[in-house]
Structure formats: structure tokens, C-alpha cells
Amino acid sequence: MPPFKTSYVCLPCRASYKQPYDRQREDRICPRCAGVLIHAGSAFAPPKRRDTAGWRTLSVLLNAGVRFHKSCCGGPGYRPRTLSEVKERMAYAERTGEPFAQALVRPELPR
């Protein structure tokens, strides 16, 4: 059986790489800049390299600890796609005291 592959992301290069997943090998190196790759998950779909806003949104998600892992019933669930959705969730997290990563993955914000 072939090894399970998952996505790793280099934010400065705006690049995504599918590599075999290995628990013992945590630090992956970007082939372009030699920086550290971030494990994004197996259900990750990268934005286009020219999509600056998409990569800024993605960097907020990844730096907050949000990943794109498959669940038993499908994909990773809701993830914000625009900076305005991220800003709404940041304001909600500050207002309510909810952890930032948890507020980012909420499909709907209570009014």
C-alpha cells in the first residue's frame, strides 16, 4: 500500500507540497527557500500563488493552529476564505473571550 500523503505549506514562497506523512519526521524543509514547512493536513487545497488575500488568510489560519484534516464524514469543515471573514471572527473572539482558533472554524457567528 502506498504511503499516506499530506500537504505541507511554505508561507513565504506561497507553495504547497504533498509529501508522505511520517510521525517521526516533524520538521520539513522547503525546497525553494530552505525554510520550515507547516503541516496543513490532507484535505488542504492551496490558493493560487497570485492570490495575495488568500495566502494572507491562510497564514492567519495556520499561525492560529487551524489545520485541514479530513473528518470521518468528509472534509475539514468550515474555514474562512476571505480576510473580512477572519476579521469578523477575530472581533467575535475578542468580544466573547472564545479562543481565536475555535472562533475561526465557526460556520456561523451568533448575533
Buried (B, 14 or more C-beta within 10 A) or exposed (E): EEEEEBBBBBBEBBBBBEBEBEEEEEEBEBEEEEEEBBBBBBBBEBBEEEEEEBBBBBBBBBEBEBBBBBEEEEBBBEBBBEBEBBEBBBEBBEEEEBEBBEBBBBEEBEE
